[in-house]
Amino acid sequence: MDGMSVCPVCDAEPMISDDPVEGELLECEDCGVELEILALDPITLGEAPDAEEDWGE
């Protein structure tokens, strides 16, 4: 891929696999935030939803 997508938190360019999938989760190496691939053309990244939020409540 072109590697032009940037982290919405710190503007770094996280590593994206050669075969990205919409909904795939990855971590920004610079700030450590968990990201989700929201769209593939162009690749759009967003913060991943907090999976542990509201568990057991």
Secondary structure, 3 states (H helix, E strand, C coil): CCCCCCCCCCCCCCCCCCCCCCCCEEECCCCCCEEEEEEECCEEEEECCCCCCCCCC
